């Protein structure tokens, strides 16, 4: 959430940033925000003045009674009573203005970094890096959903019977490969200095608001209505909320956490080959990295996260590219995002497998995540997160790109985890 003081002091910059995002009704929402802020501050000033007068008059009333000036004391008492009634009305007005202001602030997305290109959709994203040779497959190469059936390692029909579409069942070597990827990703992250944490898979409303999933994405989240809890769409939500309502010290930085969780997302996308198999799921596994940084260090940290994920993909020997997302494709809470995509040779298309984002103070403001600097002044920290990595499309890429006529070769770096070198 943007700070209202930032909007007030940087109105032109905010409007330019929202225009880069193609945010509708930006001018009207910002004007309403500033009007409510002015009303709130004016009402607060009137309330403070009334309360100060009440305190002053209360002391004077006591002195007047002591000196025998009851008539003057009674007049001041009547005036104090009127001020109390006024202060009650002002408090109600203040609460109403503050609540309406908060609702407006929740609607305003983060402001894109200057590096973010303008654009309306994914077609306007910029490729900033590409690596790896796209393999040449044999004549009878198959997409991963056919490979999964051929080698009986992932059963989409069985998952559909048990739950519904988008909930696959991993079997045999498919399940072992899935578990091996999770362990490999966690080992890579912990070796890079990230602390592993295990977190709840359901969160409350406060956690959803803290990282920006609510109120923006409630329709995409599974909601356990009886207990008013939400199944997590990503480990970013519970891991970042570890630091909600926390005041850190400078010596605490940097804070690096990693977690494996299943992820749950209601949105299914459209029909067709581009969402078949593992391409789009309602439940999937993901390993996440989350960083809490001092503001002056967060962009160096972002670069470190990008290099870390590049290293993982280099070891897996998968062809990949990195995109800097345009304003129209940027997530609600992010100020800059880099998407990693691997090339699916069998599908002849790029598959997104990671997003690495800097949120600057946007999440921290919602979370009330602050730190004390050397001068003792309290200020907001910066939050960052990245997929390291999301499993379904990585697994799809391995199955398709490593397929041979007599089986699927396991990447060298994973064979010590799987205990086998081929699926056949």
C-alpha positions as CSV (number, residue, x, y, z in Angstrom):
1,X,0.0,0.0,0.0
2,X,1.3,3.4,-0.9
3,X,1.7,5.9,1.9
4,X,-0.7,8.8,1.7
5,X,2.1,11.2,2.4
6,X,4.0,9.9,-0.6
7,X,0.9,10.4,-2.8
8,X,0.4,13.9,-1.4
9,X,4.1,14.9,-2.0
10,X,4.5,13.0,-5.4
11,X,1.1,13.4,-7.1
12,X,2.5,13.8,-10.6
13,X,4.9,10.8,-10.2
14,X,2.1,8.6,-8.9
15,X,-0.2,9.5,-11.8
16,X,2.6,8.8,-14.3
17,X,3.2,5.5,-12.6
18,X,-0.4,4.5,-12.7
19,X,-0.6,5.5,-16.3
20,X,2.3,3.2,-17.1
21,X,0.1,0.4,-15.5
22,X,-2.9,1.5,-17.5
23,X,-4.8,1.9,-14.2
24,X,-8.3,3.0,-14.8
25,X,-9.8,6.1,-13.2
26,X,-6.4,6.9,-11.7
27,X,-7.0,10.7,-11.6
28,X,-10.4,10.4,-9.9
29,X,-9.1,7.9,-7.3
30,X,-6.1,10.0,-6.5
31,X,-8.2,13.2,-6.2
32,X,-10.6,11.4,-3.9
33,X,-7.7,10.0,-1.9
34,X,-6.2,13.5,-1.4
35,X,-9.6,15.0,-0.6
36,X,-10.2,12.4,2.1
37,X,-6.7,12.9,3.4
38,X,-7.3,16.6,3.7
39,X,-10.6,16.0,5.4
40,X,-9.1,13.5,7.8
41,X,-6.2,15.9,8.7
42,X,-8.6,18.8,9.1
43,X,-10.9,16.8,11.3
44,X,-8.0,15.5,13.3
45,X,-6.8,19.1,13.9
46,X,-10.3,20.1,15.1
47,X,-10.6,17.1,17.4
48,X,-7.1,17.8,18.9
49,X,-8.1,21.4,19.5
50,X,-11.4,20.4,21.2
51,X,-9.7,17.8,23.4
52,X,-7.0,20.3,24.4
53,X,-9.7,22.8,25.4
54,X,-11.6,20.1,27.4
55,X,-8.4,19.3,29.3
56,X,-7.7,23.0,29.9
57,X,-11.3,23.8,31.0
58,X,-11.3,20.7,33.3
59,X,-8.3,22.1,35.3
60,X,-9.9,25.6,35.4
61,X,-13.2,24.2,36.7
62,X,-11.5,22.5,39.6
63,X,-9.6,25.7,40.5
64,X,-12.8,27.8,40.2
65,X,-14.7,25.5,42.6
66,X,-11.8,25.7,45.1
67,X,-11.8,29.5,45.0
68,X,-15.6,29.6,45.5
69,X,-16.4,30.9,42.0
70,X,-19.2,28.3,41.3
71,X,-21.0,30.4,38.7
72,X,-18.0,30.6,36.5
73,X,-17.2,27.0,37.1
74,X,-20.7,26.0,36.0
75,X,-20.5,28.0,32.8
76,X,-17.2,26.3,31.9
77,X,-18.8,23.0,32.7
78,X,-21.6,23.7,30.2
79,X,-19.0,24.7,27.6
80,X,-17.0,21.5,28.3
81,X,-20.1,19.4,27.9
82,X,-20.7,21.0,24.5
83,X,-17.1,20.4,23.5
84,X,-17.4,16.7,24.5
85,X,-20.4,16.4,22.3
86,X,-18.5,18.1,19.5
87,X,-15.5,15.9,20.0
88,X,-17.7,12.8,19.8
89,X,-19.1,14.0,16.5
90,X,-15.6,14.8,15.2
91,X,-14.3,11.3,16.3
92,X,-17.1,9.7,14.3
93,X,-16.3,11.9,11.2
94,X,-12.6,11.1,11.6
95,X,-13.2,7.4,11.8
96,X,-15.4,7.5,8.8
97,X,-12.9,9.5,6.7
98,X,-10.0,7.2,7.8
99,X,-11.9,4.1,6.9
100,X,-12.9,5.5,3.5
101,X,-9.3,6.6,2.9
102,X,-8.0,3.2,3.8
103,X,-10.4,1.6,1.3
104,X,-9.2,3.9,-1.5
105,X,-5.5,3.2,-0.6
106,X,-6.2,-0.5,-0.9
107,X,-7.3,0.0,-4.5
108,X,-4.2,1.8,-5.6
109,X,-1.4,-0.5,-7.0
110,X,2.3,0.0,-6.5
111,X,4.2,2.5,-8.6
112,X,6.4,0.9,-11.3
113,X,10.2,1.4,-11.1
114,X,11.7,3.7,-13.8
115,X,13.2,0.5,-15.4
116,X,9.7,-0.9,-16.1
117,X,8.7,-0.4,-19.7
118,X,5.3,0.9,-20.7
119,X,3.0,-1.6,-22.2
120,X,-0.5,-3.1,-22.0
121,X,0.2,-6.9,-22.0
122,X,2.8,-9.7,-21.9
123,X,3.6,-8.9,-25.6
124,X,5.2,-5.7,-24.4
125,X,7.6,-7.4,-21.9
126,X,11.3,-7.0,-22.6
127,X,13.7,-10.0,-22.8
128,X,16.8,-9.0,-20.9
129,X,18.7,-12.3,-21.0
130,X,18.5,-15.6,-22.8
131,X,20.6,-18.7,-22.2
132,X,20.9,-22.3,-23.3
133,X,20.6,-24.2,-26.5
134,X,17.1,-25.5,-27.5
135,X,17.6,-29.3,-28.0
136,X,16.6,-31.0,-31.2
137,X,14.1,-33.8,-30.3
138,X,13.5,-37.0,-32.1
139,X,10.8,-37.3,-34.7
140,X,8.2,-38.8,-32.3
141,X,8.7,-36.4,-29.4
142,X,5.7,-35.9,-27.2
143,X,4.3,-33.1,-24.9
144,X,4.7,-33.8,-21.2
145,X,1.0,-34.9,-20.7
146,X,1.5,-37.7,-23.2
147,X,4.9,-38.6,-21.7
148,X,3.2,-38.7,-18.2
149,X,0.7,-41.2,-19.5
150,X,3.2,-43.3,-21.5
151,X,5.5,-43.8,-18.5
152,X,2.7,-43.8,-15.9
153,X,4.3,-41.0,-13.8
154,X,1.5,-38.4,-13.6
155,X,-2.2,-39.3,-13.7
156,X,-4.4,-36.3,-14.6
157,X,-7.6,-38.4,-14.9
158,X,-7.1,-39.9,-11.5
159,X,-6.7,-36.4,-10.0
160,X,-9.8,-35.3,-11.8
161,X,-11.7,-38.3,-10.2
162,X,-10.5,-37.6,-6.7
163,X,-10.9,-33.8,-6.8
164,X,-11.3,-32.2,-10.2
165,X,-9.3,-30.7,-13.1
166,X,-6.0,-29.2,-12.1
167,X,-5.2,-31.6,-9.3
168,X,-2.8,-34.2,-10.7
169,X,-1.6,-37.4,-9.0
170,X,2.2,-38.0,-9.2
171,X,3.1,-41.7,-9.2
172,X,6.3,-43.8,-8.9
173,X,9.3,-42.1,-10.5
174,X,7.2,-39.0,-11.2
175,X,6.5,-38.6,-7.4
176,X,10.2,-39.2,-6.7
177,X,11.3,-36.7,-9.3
178,X,8.9,-34.1,-7.8
179,X,10.3,-34.7,-4.3
180,X,13.8,-34.6,-5.6
181,X,13.3,-31.2,-7.2
182,X,11.9,-29.8,-3.9
183,X,14.9,-31.0,-2.0
184,X,17.3,-29.8,-4.6
185,X,15.7,-26.3,-4.7
186,X,15.7,-26.1,-0.8
187,X,19.4,-27.2,-0.7
188,X,20.4,-24.6,-3.3
189,X,18.6,-21.9,-1.3
190,X,19.9,-22.9,2.1
191,X,23.4,-23.2,0.7
192,X,23.0,-19.6,-0.5
193,X,22.2,-18.4,3.0
194,X,18.4,-18.7,3.1
195,X,17.0,-20.0,6.3
196,X,14.4,-22.8,5.7
197,X,11.1,-22.3,7.4
198,X,7.9,-24.4,7.5
199,X,4.8,-22.3,7.5
200,X,1.0,-22.8,7.7
201,X,-0.9,-23.5,4.4
202,X,-3.9,-21.5,5.5
203,X,-3.8,-17.8,6.5
204,X,-6.1,-15.3,8.0
205,X,-7.4,-12.1,6.5
206,X,-4.8,-9.9,8.1
207,X,-2.1,-12.0,6.4
208,X,-3.8,-11.8,3.0
209,X,-4.1,-8.0,3.4
210,X,-0.5,-7.8,4.5
211,X,1.0,-9.1,1.3
212,X,-1.6,-7.7,-1.0
213,X,-3.6,-10.8,-2.0
214,X,-6.6,-9.2,-0.3
215,X,-8.7,-7.4,-1.4
216,X,-7.1,-7.7,-4.9
217,X,-7.1,-11.5,-5.5
218,X,-9.8,-12.9,-3.2
219,X,-11.6,-14.4,-6.2
220,X,-8.4,-16.4,-7.0
221,X,-8.0,-17.9,-3.5
222,X,-9.8,-20.9,-1.9
223,X,-11.7,-19.6,1.0
224,X,-12.5,-21.8,4.1
225,X,-15.6,-19.8,5.0
226,X,-16.5,-21.4,8.3
227,X,-13.1,-20.3,9.8
228,X,-12.6,-17.4,7.4
229,X,-9.2,-18.7,6.4
230,X,-7.6,-18.8,3.0
231,X,-5.5,-21.5,1.3
232,X,-2.2,-19.9,0.4
233,X,-1.6,-19.1,-3.3
234,X,2.2,-19.0,-2.6
235,X,4.6,-19.3,0.4
236,X,5.3,-15.6,0.0
237,X,2.1,-14.9,2.1
238,X,2.9,-16.7,5.3
239,X,6.6,-16.3,5.1
240,X,6.4,-12.5,4.7
241,X,3.8,-12.2,7.4
242,X,6.3,-13.6,9.9
243,X,7.4,-10.0,10.1
244,X,3.9,-8.3,10.3
245,X,3.8,-5.7,13.1
246,X,7.5,-6.2,13.8
247,X,10.1,-3.5,14.4
248,X,13.6,-4.7,13.3
249,X,17.1,-3.3,14.0
250,X,19.6,-2.5,11.4
251,X,21.7,-5.4,12.6
252,X,18.9,-7.8,11.6
253,X,19.4,-7.2,7.9
254,X,19.5,-8.9,5.5
255,X,16.7,-11.4,6.4
256,X,16.6,-14.4,4.0
257,X,14.0,-17.2,4.2
258,X,13.0,-20.1,2.0
259,X,10.0,-22.4,2.2
260,X,8.4,-25.3,0.4
261,X,4.6,-25.3,0.3
262,X,1.8,-26.6,-1.9
263,X,0.1,-23.6,-3.5
264,X,-3.7,-23.3,-4.3
265,X,-5.2,-21.1,-6.9
266,X,-8.8,-21.1,-8.1
267,X,-8.2,-19.4,-11.4
268,X,-8.0,-21.9,-14.2
269,X,-7.5,-19.9,-17.4
270,X,-8.9,-20.9,-20.7
271,X,-9.1,-24.2,-22.5
272,X,-6.5,-25.4,-25.0
273,X,-3.0,-26.9,-25.2
274,X,-1.4,-23.9,-23.4
275,X,-3.2,-24.9,-20.2
276,X,-3.0,-28.7,-20.6
277,X,-1.2,-31.0,-18.3
278,X,1.1,-29.2,-15.9
279,X,0.8,-25.9,-17.6
280,X,-1.9,-24.6,-15.4
281,X,-3.0,-26.2,-12.1
282,X,-5.2,-25.4,-9.1
283,X,-2.7,-27.1,-6.7
284,X,1.0,-27.2,-7.3
285,X,4.3,-27.3,-5.4
286,X,6.7,-24.4,-5.1
287,X,9.8,-23.4,-3.3
288,X,10.0,-19.7,-2.5
289,X,12.7,-17.3,-1.4
290,X,11.8,-14.1,0.6
291,X,14.0,-11.3,1.6
292,X,13.6,-8.3,4.0
293,X,16.1,-5.6,3.2
294,X,17.1,-2.0,4.0
295,X,15.8,0.3,1.2
296,X,19.3,1.2,0.0
297,X,20.2,-2.5,-0.5
298,X,17.0,-3.9,-2.0
299,X,17.9,-3.6,-5.7
300,X,21.3,-5.2,-5.2
301,X,19.4,-8.0,-3.4
302,X,17.1,-8.3,-6.4
303,X,20.0,-8.8,-8.7
304,X,21.4,-11.4,-6.3
305,X,18.1,-13.3,-6.4
306,X,18.0,-13.2,-10.2
307,X,21.6,-14.6,-10.4
308,X,20.7,-17.3,-7.9
309,X,17.8,-18.6,-10.0
310,X,19.9,-18.4,-13.2
311,X,22.4,-20.6,-11.4
312,X,19.8,-23.2,-10.7
313,X,18.6,-23.3,-14.3
314,X,22.1,-23.5,-15.5
315,X,22.6,-26.6,-13.4
316,X,19.4,-28.1,-14.7
317,X,20.6,-27.3,-18.2
318,X,17.3,-26.0,-19.3
319,X,17.0,-23.3,-22.0
320,X,15.6,-20.2,-20.4
321,X,15.1,-16.5,-20.8
322,X,14.4,-13.5,-18.4
323,X,11.7,-10.9,-19.1
324,X,11.3,-7.5,-17.5
325,X,7.6,-7.1,-17.2
326,X,5.9,-4.1,-18.6
327,X,3.6,-1.8,-16.6
328,X,0.4,-3.5,-18.0
329,X,1.7,-7.0,-17.0
330,X,3.1,-6.1,-13.6
331,X,1.5,-7.6,-10.4
332,X,-0.6,-5.3,-8.1
333,X,2.0,-5.1,-5.3
334,X,5.2,-5.1,-7.3
335,X,7.4,-2.2,-8.4
336,X,9.5,-4.3,-10.7
337,X,9.3,-8.0,-11.7
338,X,11.6,-10.3,-13.7
339,X,9.9,-13.4,-15.1
340,X,11.9,-16.6,-15.9
341,X,10.7,-18.7,-18.7
342,X,12.0,-22.1,-19.9
343,X,11.5,-23.3,-23.4
344,X,9.3,-26.3,-23.9
345,X,10.6,-28.0,-27.1
346,X,7.7,-30.4,-27.5
347,X,5.1,-27.6,-27.1
348,X,7.3,-25.1,-29.0
349,X,6.6,-22.3,-26.5
350,X,8.0,-20.6,-23.5
351,X,6.7,-21.5,-20.0
352,X,6.9,-19.1,-17.0
353,X,8.5,-20.8,-14.1
354,X,9.6,-18.0,-11.7
355,X,8.8,-14.4,-10.9
356,X,11.3,-12.3,-8.9
357,X,9.9,-9.0,-7.5
358,X,10.8,-6.0,-5.4
359,X,7.9,-4.5,-3.6
360,X,9.9,-1.7,-2.0
361,X,7.7,-0.4,0.9
362,X,4.3,-1.4,-0.5
363,X,3.9,-4.6,1.4
364,X,5.9,-3.3,4.4
365,X,3.4,-0.4,4.8
366,X,0.5,-2.9,4.9
367,X,2.4,-5.2,7.3
368,X,3.7,-2.4,9.5
369,X,7.1,-3.9,9.0
370,X,9.6,-1.3,10.2
371,X,13.1,-1.0,11.4
372,X,15.1,1.5,13.5
373,X,18.1,3.1,11.8
374,X,21.3,4.2,13.5
375,X,19.7,7.5,14.5
376,X,16.8,5.7,16.1
377,X,14.3,6.8,13.5
378,X,11.7,4.2,12.5
379,X,11.1,3.6,8.8
380,X,9.6,1.0,6.5
381,X,11.7,-1.9,5.2
382,X,11.7,-3.3,1.7
383,X,10.3,-6.8,0.9
384,X,11.3,-9.0,-2.1
385,X,10.3,-12.5,-3.1
386,X,10.9,-15.0,-5.9
387,X,10.0,-18.5,-7.0
388,X,12.9,-20.8,-6.6
389,X,11.3,-22.6,-8.2
390,X,7.7,-23.5,-9.2
391,X,7.7,-27.2,-9.9
392,X,5.0,-28.0,-12.5
393,X,6.5,-26.2,-15.5
394,X,10.1,-27.1,-14.5
395,X,9.0,-30.7,-14.4
396,X,7.2,-30.3,-17.8
397,X,10.4,-28.8,-19.2
398,X,12.5,-31.6,-17.9
399,X,10.2,-34.3,-19.3
400,X,10.0,-32.7,-22.7
401,X,13.5,-31.4,-23.2
402,X,15.2,-34.5,-21.8
403,X,13.1,-37.1,-23.6
404,X,14.7,-39.7,-25.9
405,X,13.3,-42.4,-28.0
406,X,13.8,-44.9,-25.1
407,X,13.0,-42.8,-22.1
408,X,13.5,-39.6,-20.2
409,X,17.0,-38.8,-18.9
410,X,17.2,-37.2,-15.5
411,X,19.4,-34.1,-15.3
412,X,22.8,-34.9,-13.8
413,X,22.4,-32.5,-10.9
414,X,19.2,-34.4,-9.8
415,X,20.4,-38.0,-10.0
416,X,21.9,-38.0,-6.5
417,X,18.4,-37.0,-5.3
418,X,16.3,-39.4,-7.4
419,X,18.6,-42.4,-7.2
420,X,17.9,-43.2,-10.8
421,X,19.1,-41.7,-14.1
422,X,16.2,-42.5,-16.4
423,X,12.5,-42.9,-16.5
424,X,11.6,-45.7,-18.9
